[in-house]
Amino acid sequence: MGWQNPYKLLRILNKYLKNKADTLLFQTNTIDEMGKKVVKTTIMRQLWAIIQETSGKTVAGLNDSDLINQIIGKLNSKQHLSSEDCCIVSTYLRSRIPLIREITQ
């Protein structure tokens, strides 16, 4: 599954990125100027690539916790995550469940 219409993706992302604070997770540092822990950009790119590859049927058949665990498991198999990164990614995914479900349908 690819992004046939990148403008559709941008509209969906803009709908869910309510303020600039949401973009803090895309920084390359592990801690931003406000002390909030963030994930490296490479991890975020891999994370969204995994979400892009996930079929809508798979997503529809999973509850939120199972979906998050499956995505983190796939991410961890591609790049070993520290327990801290797993926690941050899990929190990030939990806040993006509606977006993930909309993108994959």
C-alpha positions in Angstrom: 0.0 0.0 0.0 1.6 3.3 -1.1 0.6 6.9 -0.8 -1.1 7.3 -4.2 -2.3 10.8 -3.2 0.2 12.6 -1.0 -2.2 15.6 -0.7 -4.8 13.3 1.0 -2.1 12.2 3.5 -1.2 15.9 4.2 -4.8 16.8 4.8 -5.3 13.8 7.2 -2.0 14.7 9.0 -3.0 18.3 9.3 -6.3 17.3 10.8 -4.6 15.5 13.6 -1.7 17.8 14.2 -3.6 20.3 16.3 -0.7 22.5 17.4 3.0 22.9 17.1 3.6 20.9 20.2 2.7 17.8 18.2 5.7 18.3 16.0 8.2 18.0 18.9 8.2 14.3 18.4 9.9 14.8 15.0 13.0 16.4 16.4 16.3 14.6 16.0 17.4 15.0 19.6 16.2 12.7 22.4 15.2 15.6 24.7 13.9 18.9 23.5 14.4 22.4 25.0 11.4 21.9 27.3 12.7 18.6 28.7 10.1 16.5 26.9 11.5 13.2 25.7 11.3 12.7 21.9 12.2 10.0 19.5 14.8 10.1 16.8 13.7 11.0 13.3 14.9 7.7 11.9 12.6 5.8 14.3 9.7 8.1 13.3 10.3 7.5 9.6 10.4 3.7 10.2 7.3 3.8 12.4 5.2 5.6 9.7 6.6 3.3 7.0 5.4 0.3 9.0 2.0 2.0 9.4 1.8 2.6 5.7 2.6 -1.0 5.0 -0.1 -2.3 7.4 -3.3 -3.5 5.8 -6.7 -2.0 6.7 -8.0 -5.5 7.4 -5.3 -6.1 10.0 -5.9 -2.8 11.7 -9.7 -3.2 11.7 -9.3 -6.6 13.4 -7.2 -5.3 16.3 -8.1 -3.4 19.4 -6.0 -0.3 20.2 -3.5 -2.1 22.6 -2.9 -5.0 20.2 -2.4 -2.6 17.3 0.2 -0.6 19.2 1.9 -3.8 20.3 2.0 -5.1 16.7 3.4 -1.9 15.3 6.1 -1.7 18.1 7.0 -5.3 17.5 7.5 -4.7 13.8 9.5 -1.5 14.6 11.6 -3.3 17.2 12.5 -6.1 14.6 13.8 -3.5 12.2 15.7 -1.4 14.8 16.3 -2.4 18.3 14.4 0.0 20.6 15.4 0.8 24.2 12.7 0.4 26.8 12.5 4.2 27.0 12.0 4.5 23.2 9.3 1.8 23.4 7.5 3.7 26.0 7.7 7.0 24.1 6.6 5.3 20.8 3.7 3.6 22.6 2.5 6.9 24.1 2.9 8.6 20.7 0.9 5.8 18.9 -1.8 5.8 21.6 -2.4 9.5 20.8 -2.5 8.8 17.0 -4.8 5.7 16.9 -7.6 7.5 15.0 -5.1 8.8 12.5 -3.5 5.4 12.0 -7.0 3.8 11.5 -8.0 6.5 9.0 -4.7 6.2 7.0 -4.8 2.4 6.7 -8.4 2.1 5.7 
